[in-house]
């Protein structure tokens, strides 16, 4: 019998458990938990754009210096946008 793949919440729970049971100091975990709770309490998640929401058209420079416009990219099919926050 083949086992079913884990759902995302199960995978995240397993990662969290491994993190908590690993070498991370308890104080570091407490600080991270406090920050997560502050983000949850901020209401930011309720105001975030949801998957499937149409983005406004915009243009930006690629890492290669080429100007990319969302509308032009969408003409070729679906587009996935990601943002790299940078070094923490």
C-alpha positions as CSV (number, residue, x, y, z in Angstrom):
1,X,0.0,0.0,0.0
2,X,1.4,3.4,-1.0
3,X,1.4,6.1,1.6
4,X,-0.3,9.5,0.9
5,X,1.8,12.6,0.6
6,X,1.7,14.8,3.7
7,X,-0.6,17.9,3.5
8,X,1.1,21.2,3.8
9,X,0.0,21.7,7.5
10,X,1.4,18.3,8.4
11,X,4.7,19.1,6.6
12,X,5.0,22.4,8.4
13,X,4.2,20.8,11.8
14,X,6.9,18.2,11.2
15,X,9.4,21.0,10.4
16,X,8.4,22.9,13.5
17,X,8.8,19.8,15.7
18,X,12.2,19.1,14.3
19,X,13.2,22.7,14.9
20,X,12.0,22.7,18.5
21,X,13.6,19.4,19.2
22,X,16.9,20.4,17.6
23,X,19.8,22.4,18.9
24,X,18.0,25.8,18.9
25,X,18.1,27.4,22.4
26,X,14.7,27.6,24.1
27,X,15.1,31.4,24.4
28,X,15.5,31.8,20.7
29,X,12.3,29.7,20.1
30,X,10.5,31.9,22.6
31,X,11.6,35.1,20.8
32,X,10.6,33.7,17.4
33,X,7.2,32.7,18.8
34,X,6.7,36.2,20.2
35,X,7.4,37.7,16.8
36,X,5.0,35.3,15.0
37,X,2.3,36.1,17.5
38,X,2.9,39.9,17.0
39,X,2.5,39.4,13.2
40,X,-0.7,37.3,13.8
41,X,-2.1,40.0,16.1
42,X,-1.3,42.8,13.6
43,X,-4.0,41.8,11.2
44,X,-1.5,41.9,8.4
45,X,-2.6,38.4,7.1
46,X,-6.2,39.6,6.7
47,X,-5.0,42.6,4.6
48,X,-2.6,40.6,2.4
49,X,-3.3,40.0,-1.3
50,X,-4.6,36.5,-1.8
51,X,-3.5,33.9,-4.3
52,X,-5.3,34.5,-7.6
53,X,-5.8,38.2,-7.1
54,X,-5.0,40.2,-10.3
55,X,-2.0,42.4,-9.8
56,X,-1.9,45.9,-11.3
57,X,0.2,46.2,-14.4
58,X,3.8,47.4,-13.6
59,X,7.2,47.4,-15.1
60,X,10.6,46.7,-13.4
61,X,14.1,45.9,-14.3
62,X,15.3,42.3,-14.2
63,X,18.6,41.3,-12.6
64,X,20.0,41.3,-16.2
65,X,19.0,45.0,-16.7
66,X,16.0,44.2,-19.0
67,X,12.8,46.0,-18.4
68,X,9.9,43.6,-17.8
69,X,6.2,44.6,-17.9
70,X,3.7,42.4,-16.2
71,X,1.2,42.9,-19.0
72,X,3.7,41.7,-21.6
73,X,4.6,38.6,-19.6
74,X,0.9,37.7,-19.0
75,X,0.4,37.8,-22.8
76,X,2.5,34.6,-22.8
77,X,0.6,32.9,-20.1
78,X,0.3,32.8,-16.3
79,X,3.0,34.6,-14.2
80,X,4.2,33.8,-10.7
81,X,5.5,36.8,-8.8
82,X,7.9,36.5,-5.9
83,X,9.7,39.1,-3.9
84,X,13.1,38.5,-2.3
85,X,13.2,40.5,1.0
86,X,17.0,40.5,1.0
87,X,19.5,39.7,3.7
88,X,18.0,39.8,7.2
